[in-house]
Amino acid sequence: MLVDMVSRILCSLCMVVFSNVLLAQTDTTINGVDYTLFAPGLWVEDEEPESGFNCGDEVTFEYNGVMVTYGTVESNGRCWMDRNLGSGRVAIQSNDPGAYGDLFQWGRGDDGHQDRDIGPSCSLVYCYNADRMNANLPPDAFESGPWDGKYIYNMQQSPYDWHQDPNDGLWETEGAPNNPCPTGWRIPTLEEWTDEVNDFDPQNSTGAFDSTLKLTVGGLRSHSNGSLSLVHSNGIYWSSTVFGNNSILLSFDSNNVNEIPQNRAIGASIRCIKDED
């Protein structure tokens, strides 16, 4: 009887000691790898934390000075935002003004120039006149001046860009200097747009809206006079792909879908894609 009682007491003491060891876990790093002491003599390698994002989750970020939340959708193995930059909602039809979003000049960042709400035509309050011969254009894409945050128009000479020193890298990657998409997102390439276009059925604006991306016919803003054009009839979306002094955009109407080079000074829609590199 006495032996059994002593055995039980010793066993209880062992459990207390072992429990205290577990509670006193210790972290360490060996050769750059983190470990945790799980039990006496048992070190367990720490797992890398997951990013926590899955396509279909919402994304919250700052855009045009305010916090916004967009949904995400998967198409052709890639993750896209569910609406255009600047859009207030997912489109409910192809010609849904509430889903058109803003119109960016190629290679410009989220600086306010893209705001569709500046109106159907340009006033000098919201726009900057390049003076036909391009004499008033910014010298490069990063120079600050009276054009800051304004749509630059009235370019009447080649290469019809919004600054004097063409730069192919402004939207090239997720880390590009003027990428208007939030961290981890970027402008799609021509190849990525082509994969989406191949799924349009029919091959026109109806097919574009019926696709997973629900693309809209938001039109463009002119480089020559700053006015809105082709709204409610044409969808026009930039890619990050360049072609000479132009860049490639996706354009569709009720009859056709095209991927064509266009001058970089026009304002067109942006749909961000998740960067997987």
N, C-alpha and C positions, 0 to 999 in steps of 0.2 A: 504493500500500500504506500509506504513512504517513498519507495523507489519510483513508483508511478507518478506521485505528486511532484517529485524533484524533476522528473523528465518533462512533465507538462510545463513547469515553471521555466526550465531551460529553453524549451521550444518556443515559449511565448517571448522570452528575451531575444531569441534569434530573429523572430519575425519583426520585433520592434527595431532591432539593429538594421536588418535588411531594408525595412520600410524607410528608415532614416537615410540610408544610403541612396535609395531611389529618389527621395525628396531633395537630396543634395546633389542633383545632377549638375555636371560641369561641362562647359563648352570649351573646345580647343580647336586650333587650326594647325594642320600638318601638311606641309608642301602645298599650301594654298587651298586645301580642302577642309571644310568645316565638319567637326565631329561633335557628338553629344554622348556623355557617359550615361548609358542607360542602366547598367548594373555593374557591380564590381568586376573589372577586367573586360567589360563589353562596351566598346565604342561603336556608335552607329553613325554612318555618314549622313549629313543633313541633305535633304532633297532641295533642289532648286525650286523657289516659289513659282507657281504658274502665273501667267500674265493676268488671268481672270477674265479675259475678253473672249467671247465666242460670237461669231457672226450671227446676227439676229438680236444681239444686245443693243441697247441705246448708247449713244456717244454724246457726251456733254462737253462743250468747248466754247471759247470766246470767239465771236464773229461780229465784225463791224461794231465793236465796242460793247456788246451785250452777250450774256451767256445764253446759249441755245442748246437744245437737245434734239438730235436726229436719230431715227431708227436706221438699221442696217439690213441688207438682204444679200443672199448668196446667189451668184449666177456664174455658170461655167467655171466653178471651182474657185471663184474670187469673191471677195467681200466688197460690197458697194454701199455707199450711203443711199437711203431710200428717197432722197429728194435732191434738188439742185441747191447749190450754195445760195443762201438768201431767201429760200422758199419757206413759206409759213406752214406748209403741210405737204403730205404725200398727195400727188395728183389724183383727182377723182374723174377726170376726163382729159383728153389730149389738149384741149384749149381751156385749161383751168387757170385763170389769171392768178389765183392764190398760190399756185404751185410753180409759176414761171421762174421765180428767183431773180438773181442779179446777172449783170452782163459785164464780163471782164475783158479788158484789153490783154492780149496774150503776153504773158511774162510779168504782169503787174500783180502786186500783192493785195491783201485785204486792207486797203487804205481809204475806202469810201468812194473811189471813183466809179465803182461798179454799181452803185445804188440805182436800181430801176426807178425808184420813187423821185428822182430828180426831174422826171417828167418826160413827155414824148419828144421834146426838143431841148437843145442846150441853151442855157443862159450863162452869162459869165460868173454868176454866183456859184454854179456847180461845175462849170466846164472851163477849159483853158484853150485859147485860140492859138494854134501853131503858126498862123499867118501864111498859109498857102505854100510858100517856098521853103518851109521847114526851118526858117531862121530862128524861130522862138522855141524850138524843141529842146527838151532837156538834153544836155550833152551826153549823158549816159543814164542807165537804169537806176542809179543810186543817188544822183545829184538832187539835193533839196532845192525848192524854189516855189514860185507862185503857182505852179501846177500841182503841188502836193494835194492829194485827195480829190483831184478834179479829173473829169474825163477830158482827155486831150484830143482835139479834133482839128479839122481843116488842114490835114496833110494832103498836099496835091502833087507831091513828087515821090518817085521811087526812093527807098523801098517801102514807103507807106507804113513806117513804124512809129511808135510813140516817143522814141528817143533817137539820138543821132548815131549811137554806137551799137549796132545790132549785137545781141548776146543770146546765143542758142541755149545757154545753161540755166536760164532764169526759172524754168519749171521742169528741168530735166529729171530730177529725183525727188524723193521725200525730203531730203535735206537741202534742196535748191533754195537760193536766197530769197526768192519771192513767192515760194509755194503758198497759195492762199488756203490750202487745206490744213486741218489741225495736225499736230504731231502724230506720226504713224500713218498718215494718209497723204495722198498725192493726186496729181492729174493723171488720168489714164493715158496709155500709149495708143498709137494707131492700131497696133496688133490687138490690144485688149478691146478696143471699140469694134474691130472687125469680128471678133468672136461673138459679140453681142448682136451685131447686125445680121450675122448668119442665122440667128434665131428669129428675126422679125418675120411674122407671117400675118398679113402680106408684107411685102417689101415697100412700106411707105409709113406715113405718120401713124396710121392705125396700128400697124405691127409694132412700131416703136412704143406706143402707149400700152399695147397689150402684153409687152414683154415684162419680165420681172422688174425692170428698172422704172417702168411707167414714165417714159420720157415725154416731154411736152413741147408744144410749138410756141416757144417764147420769143422767137424772132431774134433780131440783132440791133445794135446801135451803130450807126454809120460813123466811119472815120472822117468823112468829108464835112458833114454838117452837124453831127452829134444827135441826129434824130433817130427815133425808133423806126424800125422797118420790118416787114414780114411777120409781125406779131399776129398770132392766131392762125397762121398758115404754115410757117416753117419752124422746125426745131433745128438749132444750130449750137453744137457743143465742141469746145476745144479739146484737142489732144495735146500731149506734151511733145509730140513728134514734129521735127522741123523738116523743111524742104527748101533749100536755098535760103533766101531772105524771108520766106513765108513759113507758116506753120500749118499743120493739117487739122482740118475740122470735120466733124460729122454733120451732114446736113440732110434733112428729109422733109418732104411735103406730102401731099395727098397722092402723088404719082410715083415718086422715086426716093431712093436713098443713095447718097453720094458721100465719098470721103475725098475731100479736095484741098489743095493748098490755098491759103488765103492770107492776105496781108494781116500783120499782127496788130494793127491799130483798131480793127473793128471790135465791138463788144459782143461777146457770146457767152452762152451758159457754161457752167462748170458742174460736173458731177464727180465727187471724190471717190477714190478707190483705196482700199487698204493696202499698205505697203507690206509685202511679205519677204523682202530681201533681208 
